[in-house]
Every structure is written in C-alpha cells, then in structure tokens.
Amino acid sequence: MNDCVFCHPELEADQKVIISNDHCMFLQLKSAQVKGTQLEGAGVIVPKKHRETPFDLTSEEWQATYTLLQEVKKYIDETYLPQGYNLGWNCGEIAGQHIFHAHFHVIPRYEDEPLAGKGIRYLFKGPQNQRKMPTNQQVRRTNT
C-alpha cells in the first residue's frame, strides 16, 4: 500500500487533509476548494487503514465515518454554502471505483448547477444505461 494516495495523502500534491479523527480523514483536492467550479467543496472521507470497500470497514470505522461526516457537513455548509448534498460510495470497478481504498464521496450541490435537482439515480435511469438482456430473459420478465 506504499503507493496508495489515501493511505499516504502526501503522494497527491493537490490533495489536502481538511479534518480527521482517529479512524478516518476528509480529503479535498485543491480544485474543489475553488469557488464556482464543478465539485466546489467536494471531497472524500477515507479510513486511515487500507480497506478496499466500505464492506471491509470495522464498526469503529463506520462510527468514525459518521462522526466525521457531521463535522464535514458543518465545514462545507459554513465554507461553501451549498443547497444540498449527494453522498456515495463506489464499490468495485464496474461501479466506478478507480482507487481501491474505500472512499465516501461528499458532494455539495448548488441551485445554479445545470443538473440541479438531479440525484444519484438520474444517471442510472437514463436510456444510455439501458441493459441489454438476452432474449430468453426478456420473455421471462414480460411473462411474470
């Protein structure tokens, strides 16, 4: 894990630890700290110990994540003044996880965004994400 940017945040020069506790930390990229940019105020909460997905977290790490999330929300609310939030984990390559160290996305949302009002499911419900089922599965689904 010597090359993991979440185990060793100093490996990513544009990344800064904003808040931390005994088990986890909130990291932001410099680009997220710029007012008016995409993902303004966004960051990730990561466990300090290398855990591949949230399914691998201990109960102490889950509690620490919850506790830190409350502090992070207060920090983001006071610093960036968002009107909403999206929160989420990507677990596994198919789900979009690119760094295989669990990281909880905290994404502030703003009313002046083009996608304001669109939540996490918006991307998955669109026609561009329609799954291609084999013909026999399509028949079974329509007959049930």
N, C-alpha and C positions, 0 to 999 in steps of 0.2 A: 504494500500500500504506500510505498515511498513516493509514487508519482500521482497519488490521488489529491486533487485540488480541494477536496472537502476535508480530508484528513490533515492536509497541510495547506491551509488557505494562503500562506505566503507564496506558494508556487504560482498563483494567479495574481499578477501585479495589479490588475484592475479591480480586484475583489477586496472588500473590507469587512472585518467583523464589526458589526454595529452594536449588538447586545449578545451576552452569553450567560449561561448558568453552568452548573456542574456537569450536565449531560449533553447540552446542545448549544448551538450558536446560530445567530441570524446573520447571514451574509448578504451584501449588496454589491453589485458591480458599480463602478463609477458612473456608467451611462444611466443607471437607474436613479442616480442622485440629481440628475439634471431636470429642472422644472420644464414641463411642457413636452417632454419626449415620450415616445412609446415606452410603456412599462415604468413610468415615473413612480418611484417609491417601492418598486417590486424587489423581492429578494427571496431567499430560501432559508428555511430552518433545517439544519442538519445535525444528526447526532455526532458527538465528538469521536466516538468509537466507530470504526468502519462497520456499517450494516448495509447490506445490498439493497434491501427494500424495507418499507415500514413493517412488513410481516415479520421481520427479524428483530424489531425493537423489543427491549425489555419493558416491563411495566413501569420501571423508574424513568426510562427514556420517553415513554408515552406521556407520563405525568409532567416531565420536564418540558416536553414539546408544548403541551397545553399551557403550562405556566408561562413559557417564553412567548407563545402566541399572544397572550393577553398583553404583555409588555410591548411586543412588536406592534400590535394594533394601536396602542396608545401613542407610540413613537410616530407611526405613519400618519395617524389622524392629526397629530399636532404639527408635523413637519410638512405634509403634502396635501392635507385636506381633501381626501377622496370622498366620493359619494357612495361607494360600495366596494365590495371585495369579491374576488374569486380565490378559492383555496384548493390546492390539489396535489396529489402525488402521481407521478408516472411510474409504473411498476413493470419493468421488463421492456425489452427492445421494441416489441410490437406496440406497446402503449406510449412510446416516445421517450423512454428513459435512455439518455445518452451517457450519463455518468453513473456508474453502478455503485453509488454510495447514496443511500436513501436521502432524499431532499424534498421538503414540503414547500411548495410554491405559495407565496403570499403575494397576491397581485391586486393592488388597489385599482379601482375603476373610477372613471370620471365621466360626467354627463356630456362633455363635449367630444367624446370619442365617436368615431364613425360606427363602432359596434356597441355603443352604449345600449344597455337593455338586453344584450345577447349573453347568455350564460354558457357554462361549460358544455352543455348538451347541444348547443347550437351547431357546433362543428360536426358532431356525430350524426345529427338528424338530417343533414342536407343530402341532396341527391348524389353529390360527388362521393359520399361514403356508403352508397347502397352496396350491400354484399351480393356477390354472385353465388347463388346456391345451385347445386346440381339439380337437374330436372326432377329426379325422384323425391328430393326433399321439398321442392316447391309443391308437388302434387300432395304429399302428406300434410303439408301445412294448410292447404286450402280445404282438405277433407276433415280437419279436426274442429 
